[in-house]
Amino acid sequence: MNLRWLILCICVACLGGFAVAQSPIKEPPPEPAQARPFHLAARTHYALPNGMQVNLLRFGSVPKVSIEIDVSAGRVNEDPKQVDISAITAELMGQGTLTRSGDELALAAGDMGASLSIASGSYQSKFSLDVLSASAAGAISLLADVLRNPSFPAKEFERLRTDHLRTCETSLADPGFLARKKFAEIMYGDQADGRVLPTPEALKSYTLEDVRRYYKQNYGAQRTTIYVVGSFDERKIRKAVDDEFGSWLKGQAPDMPVETVSRGQHFAFIDQTGATQSNVIYGIAVPDIGSPDSTSLDVMDTLLGGSFGSRITANIREQHGYSYSPRSTLSQGYGSNIWSESAAITTPATGPAIQEISKEILKLQSNQPSATEVRDIEQYKNGVFILDNSSREGVLGDLSFVDFHHLGDDYLTGYVSRVQAVTPQQIQYAARKYLSIGAMTLVVVGDRSIALPQVSGFVPRTH
């Protein structure tokens, strides 16, 4: 028996030795290739005599064209007592013109293989179509009809107003929205970006005359920019733009006030009795995109909380399981900017999660990130940038972005090299200089009896 056991042990040892000998030696993966510079074809830019700006850029070989018209008409141009009137006006413009009903507009767009998209924000309202190249001139004609000849049908106005009332009701039942609303109110006060939602009473008081007045005061050639990106015949596009928009009245000059952001420490708690999660926003005003530190801030944000592999995400999601989808962002407003971390946190972990977020900020301020970590983050950012600019819509969106912020096309063509040039020292510097824990604003929406005691150590001005 002992001899058999000895033989078995020898066989196992031999087989194990054979297996080890045959296992390939694991080598480290190769270094990632450096991101290639982003190349953008030169765009054609000119202005019509009435002041309308025209941008044409050839992109890709697919016979399609993305067309977007941006109008400087948004929330900043509203009467403070008529929040959302800019959005209602833009949406209503797509519901009928002097010659076509809303259904006929939708059918005309559908015949081009597209659907009319309308969106309104703080500073701009955008109208867009994505069509086959052969339909580009027709798409410009349709957009011109919507912009220049809206009929503002009363029946559709009533429907849209009811839709906005319903949106208000559902939004106020969403804890995440309540946190964003309160955070915006603290950071922007009574400025446009602080007026997130109209009251039901205000909405019910709006009339068609209010819509017509807003349109008359804010729509016109001087406030309008058109972008055409894709495969197209430039001569035909120029003619279509001139024919459809050349006779449009100038209207008022653009009015784009820069909003100031509140500074200093602030705290707000909104009770949601019985909530299983606390919706948290933790943020601070930082320099806008025109700052020399803008790229360093951008890379710092991605490293700290702005990507799935970021430090805060690894901490409160992967290590502690406090939150499923934390995320930091830079708001990149017009002349303003806010860094913030948002997360839906399990109620018992509200305080510990906020402490961990603060710890990650302090850790970055105390210790430079490694060159490897920075390289990986920069590769990630540049990959996302290149991917975003691999489509007509992506390129058009970036052209609109740089024009809105007065950055110039070299912002796009130099993006990859600027990101790659950011050093660990610059990231630490940005965190030290701009993410002051003692000047953060904290908003928490959750169960007061459980979550509030956990954040009682946060003692700033209360809202």
N, C-alpha and C positions, 0 to 999 in steps of 0.2 A: 504493500500500500504506500509505504514511504517512497519507494522507488518510482512508482507511477506518479506520485505528486511532484517529485523532483523533475521527472521528464516533462510533465505538463508545464511547470514553471519555466523550464528552459525554452520550451516551444513558444510560450507566450512572450518571453523576453526577446526571443529571436524575431518573432513576428512584429512585436512592437518596434524593435530596432529597425526592421525592414521598412515598416510604415514611416518611421521618422526619417529614415534615409531617403525614402522616395518622395516625401513632401516637398513641394517647391518652396524655395526661400521667398518670403513675401517682401517685395520691394516697395519703397514709398512711391506714391503716384507722381507722375511728372508735374512739374510746375505749370500752372495754367498759363495759356498764351496771353500776351498783352492785348487788351481790347484795341481794335482798330479805330482810328479817327472816324468820326461821323462826317460823311460828305452830303451836302445838300445842294441840289441844282439851284442856280441863280433864279430868283423869282422876278417876274415882271411886275413892277409897281408903278402906278400912275394915278392921278386924280382927275375926275371929271370937272368941268368948269364950275359945277354947283357944289364942289367940295367932297363928293363921295370918293372914297378910297377904293382902289381896285388892285387885287393881288392875284397873279396867275403863276402857277408852278407846275411844270410837267413832272409826273411821277409815275413810274411803272409802265408796263407794257399791256396790262389788262385794259380793254376798251371801256373803262368806267371813269366817272368824274364825281368827286365830292364837292358840293357847293354849299357854302355857309355865308350867311349875311349877319353881321354883328351890328347891333344898334346900341348906342350909348343911352339906354333907357332902362333903368332898373330901380331898385329899392331906394337908392340914394336920391332919386329924383321925385319921390313921393311926398305928398303932404303927410307929416307924421301921424295925422289922424286917419289916414287911409292906407294902412299897411296892406300890402298884397295887391293894390290896384294896378301896379305895373305887371304883375303876373296875370291877373285877370284880363288886362288889356291885350297882352301878347297872345294868350290862349284864344281869346275871342276873335282876334284877327284871322285865325285859321278856320273859323266857323262860317265864313262867307264873305264875298266881295260884292261890288256893285253889279257884277255880271254873272257870278257863280255862287251857288249855295255851298255849304260845307261839304255835303255829299258829292257835289260836282268837283270840288277841289280835291277831295280824297280820290275820286275816280280818275281825275287827270293825273295825279301823282302815281296812282296805281298803274295806269297805262304806260308809265315810264319805268315800271318795275320798282317803284319807291313809295315811301310814305313821308308826308310832311312832318318834320320834327320841330317843335317849338319849346324853348326853355328860357326862363327868365331868372336873373340872379340879382346880386347887389348893385352891379354897375351896368350890366348889359342884358339885352334880350337877343336870343339867337334863333335864326330860322334856317333850316337846312334840308337838303335833298341829296341822295346818293343815287346816281342814274347811269345808264349806259351813255357812252360818249356821243352817240347819235342823238340823244335826247337832251344834251346839255343846254342848247339854246332854248328849248321848250321849258326846261326847268327854271332857267333864269326868268323867263316870261311869267311863269306861274308864281315864283317868289315875288316878282315885282308887283303882280296883281294883289297878292296878300299884303304887301307892305304899303302900297300906294292907294289901294282902293277898298279898304275894309268897310263892310256894311254894318257891322256890329248888331247882328240880329237880336231882338229883344228876348225871344224865346231861349236862345242859346245863352244869353247873359244870365237869365234866371237859373238855368241849369248849372252853369259854371259857379255861380254864387252859392248854390246849394251844395255843389261838390266841395267848395272851399270850406263851407260850414261843417261838412262832414269830416273833412281833413283836420280841421281844428279840434273837433271832438275826439277823433281817434288819436291824434298826436298827443293830446293832453292826458291820454290814458297809457302812454308809453313812457316808462321810467327813463329809458335812454334819451328820449327827446326832451323830457323835463330837465335832465342834467345839462344837455346842450343848450337849451333855452336859457336856463339860469346862468350858465357860464357866459353866454353871449351878452346877457343883460349886465352882468358885472363888468365884463371887459370893455364893452362899447357904450354902456349907458343908454341914453336916448338917441344915439346916432342910429343910422339905418341898420347896421348889422346887429344892433342890440334890440331892434324891433322885429323879433322873429315871427310873431304870430299876431294877427288881428283879433280883437275880441268879437264874439258873435254879434254883439250889438252894433259894432262898427260895420261889420260885413253886411248886415241886414239893411244898413242905411245907404249903402252905395247905390248909385243910379247909373243908367246908361250915359247920362250927361257927364258924370264924373269920368267915365271911361273915355268918352270923346275928348274931354278937356285934357286928360293925361296924354292921349295920343297927339293931339294938336300941339301941345307944349314940348313934346319930347321926340317926335319922329320927324325925320327930314334927312336930306342928303348929307348935310354937314356932320351928322352923327352916325353915318353909316359906312361900313367897310364890307366889301365882298371878297371872299376867298374862293378860288377855283383851283382844285388840285387833282391831277390825274392825267389821262391821255385825251388831248383835245386839239382842235384846230384853233389856234390863237386868233386868227383873223375873224372867224365866226363868233368866237366868244366876245371879242372886243365889240363887234357890231351889235351883238345881243345886249350887252351891258349898256352901250351908248343909246341904243333904241329904247330900251325899257326904263332906264333910269336917268338919261340925260336931261329930260325936261322936269324932273322932280324938283320941287322947291327946296331951297337950302334949309329952311327951318332954323331952329336955335342952335347956337354953337354948343359943343359938348360941355356938360357940367359934371366934373368928376372930383368931388371934394375928397381930400385925404382924411380918413377917420383916425382919431387918436385912441390909443389903447390904454386902459387903466393900469397903473403900476402899483406896487405895494402888495402886501399880504391881505387876502380876503378869504372868507369862509362862508359857505351856505349849506344848509341841510334841509332836505325836503322829505317829509315823513311819508313812508309807504308801509303802513302797518301790515305785518305778516309777510313782507317780501322775503324771498329766499336768496335774493342777490342785492348787492348795493351797486348802483351805477355811479362810477366815480370819474371825474375829470380833474386833472391836476396840471396846471399850466402857468405860463408866464409870457409877457411880451418880450419879443426879441427883435433884432434889426430886420428890415425888410429885404427883399431880394436884390436891391441895388447896393447893399452893403458890401464892402471888401471881404467881410467874413461870411458872406452868404454860402459859398460852397463848403466851407469848413462846417458851418452849422448844418447844412444838408447831409453831409457824410456823418457827422456826429449823431444826428437824429436817427439815421438808418442803423447805425451801430448800437445806439442806446435802446431804442424801442420801435423803430420804424420798419422792421422786417421780421419775418417769421423766426429767423435765427438770431435776433437781437438779444442783448443782455437782459433787459427787463422781461421779455417774453420767456427766455430760458429760465429766469428766476421764478416768476410768479405763476407761470403756466407749467413748465416742465418739472422744476425742482419741488415746488410747493403745492401745485394743483389748486391755486386760489382762483384762477380765472382761465376761461377757455380761449378768449381772443383779445388779449390786451394789445394796444397799438398806440404809438406816438405819431404825431403829424406836425408839420409846419403849415399854417393856414395860408400863407402867401397872399395876403390881401393887397389891395392897391395902396401902396405907401405904408402898409402896416403888416405885422407878422406876429403870430403866436405859436409857441411850442407848447404842446399839450400831450399828456398821456391819458388815454381813456381805457376803462376796463369795467366789465360786469363781474363783480367779485362775490363769492359766496359770503353770505351775511356774517357768519362767525369770524371770517378772516378779513373783514374790512380794514381794521386798523393794522394788522400785521402786513397786509399787502401794500398799503400806502407806505409803511415803514421800509419795506423791501425796495419799493420804487425809489424812495429817497436815498437808501443805501447805495443803489446802483449809480445814482447821480453823483453822490459824494465819492464813491470809489473811482469813477472816471475823473473827477476833479483832482484826486490825490495821486493817481497813478496813470501814466501814459499807457494807452493800449499797445499791444505788441504789433510789430510791423506786419506779421502774418495775418492777424485779425483785421487790421486796416486794409491790407491788400485784398483779402477775401470780400470785405464789405464793398470796396471800390469796384471789384470785378462784378459783384452782384448789381450794384447801381448802374454801371455802364451796360450790363446785359439787359436790364429792364429798359433803359433808355433806348438802346438800339432796337429792341423788340417793339417798343411803343411806336417807333418811327419806321416800322416796316409796312405800314398801311397808309392809305390816303388820309383816312380819318385821323390817324395819329400825327402825321405831318401837319395837316391843317390845324389840328388843335394846338400844336406847338407854335405854329406861325401866329395864331391868334393870341397865344399866351405872351410871346415876346413883344408883340405890338402893344398889347394891353399894358405891359409893364415898361414899355419904352426901352427894351434891351438891345434890339438889333439882332440880325441873323447870326452874327458871330457868337452869340450866347449859345446857339445850337451847335454850330460847327466846332466850337471850342469846348463843349461840355465834357467830352470824354477825357481830354488832356487836363482840364481843370480838376476833375475829380481824382484822376491818378496822381496829381501833384500834391494833394492834401496829405500832410504828415501826421504821425501820432501826436507830435507836439501841438499842432494846430487844433486837433480835435480836443485835446485836454484844455487848451487855452479857451476854446469856444464854450466848453462846459463850465469852466471856472468863471468866465466873464459874464455869461448870460443866464445860466441856470441857478440862480440864487435860491436856495431852499427857503430862506427867510422872506422871500418876496413872492412866493408861489400863491396862486389862487386855487382853492380846493372846493369842489362842489360834490356833495354826496346825496344821492337819492336812495333811501332804504328804510328799514325798520328802525324807528327812533329808539325804541327800548333796548335793542341789541347793538345796533351799529354806532349810535351817537356816543355812548360812553367810550368806545374804542378810539375815537378821534378827538376826545376831549382835550388832549394835549396840544391840539392845533388851536392857538389862541390869537387869531387876527381879528380884524374888523369883521363883524357878522352881517350877512345880508338876509 
